Amino acid sequence: MSSGDPNQEAVTPGTVKRLFILSMLPFAGFVLVVVGGILWFKAASDNNSLSCNSFGSFGAPSGCTHHSYVAAIVLVVIGVVIAFGGGMYANYYAARQVGLPLLGAFLNRSRAQQMQQTPPPQPPLNPPPGE
């Protein structure tokens, strides 16, 4: 997709591959948020249905364990950061590496078509000297 302008870079297959990989970042963030949410619900359900009636050795309740929310919260926060940050960076990369070269090629092509469609200007008719 060369625009003919030496300052414009062509969109390469490597650029498209990097753009595809970057566009998967919001999806990966979404998956992390879903996994964190599942862990959060699991911890909440386990913490709300504890059976602490039986006592084990040393007077500690056996089978009465508390599930932490830390892993779930960390996964949700990291997922949101990756989803928004990755999405913004993917859009920036797409505009910078793909959009601008394509826009430049389109503008150069439309200018070339306009130049072909408009007739060249006619020189003014000067009367011969002495008239």
C-alpha positions in Angstrom: 0.0 0.0 0.0 2.6 2.4 -0.9 1.3 6.0 -1.4 4.2 7.1 -3.6 5.4 9.5 -0.9 8.8 8.6 0.4 7.9 9.9 3.8 5.0 7.6 4.2 5.6 4.0 5.4 3.7 1.1 4.0 1.6 -1.1 6.3 3.6 -4.3 6.7 2.3 -7.8 7.7 4.3 -7.4 10.9 2.4 -4.3 11.8 -0.9 -6.0 11.2 0.3 -9.0 13.3 1.3 -6.7 16.2 -2.0 -4.8 15.9 -3.9 -8.2 16.1 -1.9 -9.2 19.2 -2.5 -5.8 20.8 -6.2 -6.0 20.0 -6.4 -9.2 22.1 -5.3 -7.3 25.3 -8.8 -6.1 26.1 -10.1 -9.7 25.7 -7.4 -11.0 28.0 -8.3 -8.3 30.6 -12.0 -9.4 30.3 -11.0 -13.0 30.9 -9.0 -12.0 34.0 -12.0 -10.0 35.3 -14.3 -13.0 34.8 -11.9 -15.4 36.5 -11.5 -12.9 39.4 -15.3 -12.6 39.7 -15.6 -16.4 39.8 -13.0 -16.6 42.6 -14.7 -13.7 44.4 -18.1 -15.5 44.3 -16.5 -18.8 45.4 -14.7 -17.1 48.3 -17.9 -15.3 49.3 -20.0 -18.5 49.2 -17.4 -20.5 51.1 -17.1 -17.8 53.8 -20.9 -17.6 54.2 -21.5 -21.3 54.6 -18.9 -22.3 57.2 -19.5 -25.3 59.4 -17.7 -24.5 62.6 -19.5 -26.9 64.9 -16.8 -29.6 65.2 -13.6 -28.8 67.0 -10.3 -30.3 66.2 -7.1 -30.5 68.2 -6.1 -27.6 70.5 -9.6 -26.2 70.5 -9.4 -24.8 66.9 -12.4 -25.4 64.8 -11.7 -27.9 62.1 -13.1 -27.3 58.6 -13.8 -23.7 59.4 -11.4 -21.9 57.1 -11.6 -18.4 55.8 -11.1 -17.9 52.1 -9.3 -14.7 51.2 -10.6 -12.2 48.6 -7.1 -11.0 47.8 -6.5 -13.1 44.7 -9.9 -12.3 43.4 -9.5 -8.5 43.9 -6.0 -8.6 42.4 -7.2 -10.5 39.3 -10.2 -8.1 38.8 -8.0 -5.0 39.2 -5.3 -6.3 36.9 -8.0 -7.4 34.4 -9.5 -3.9 34.3 -6.1 -2.2 33.9 -5.2 -4.5 31.1 -8.6 -4.1 29.4 -8.6 -0.3 29.5 -4.9 0.3 29.1 -4.4 -2.4 26.5 -7.4 -1.1 24.6 -6.2 2.5 24.6 -2.7 1.4 23.5 -4.1 -0.8 20.7 -6.2 2.1 19.4 -3.1 4.4 19.6 -1.0 1.9 17.8 -3.6 1.3 15.1 -4.1 5.0 14.5 -0.4 5.6 14.4 0.9 2.6 12.4 -2.0 1.7 10.2 -4.4 4.7 10.1 -2.0 7.4 9.2 -0.3 5.5 6.3 -3.7 4.5 4.9 -5.0 8.0 5.3 -1.9 9.4 3.5 -2.3 6.9 0.7 -5.9 7.8 0.3 -5.3 11.5 0.3 -2.4 11.1 -2.3 -4.7 9.0 -4.5 -7.6 11.4 -4.3 -5.2 14.3 -5.2 -3.8 12.4 -8.1 -7.4 11.7 -9.4 -8.3 15.3 -9.0 -5.2 16.3 -11.0 -6.2 13.9 -13.8 -9.7 15.2 -13.9 -9.0 18.9 -14.0 -7.7 20.2 -17.3 -4.5 22.1 -17.3 -5.0 25.9 -17.1 -4.9 27.6 -20.5 -2.4 30.4 -20.9 -4.0 33.8 -21.2 -4.5 35.1 -24.6 -2.4 38.1 -25.1 -3.1 40.4 -28.0 -0.2 40.8 -30.4 1.8 44.0 -29.7 0.8 47.0 -31.6 -3.0 46.5 -31.6 
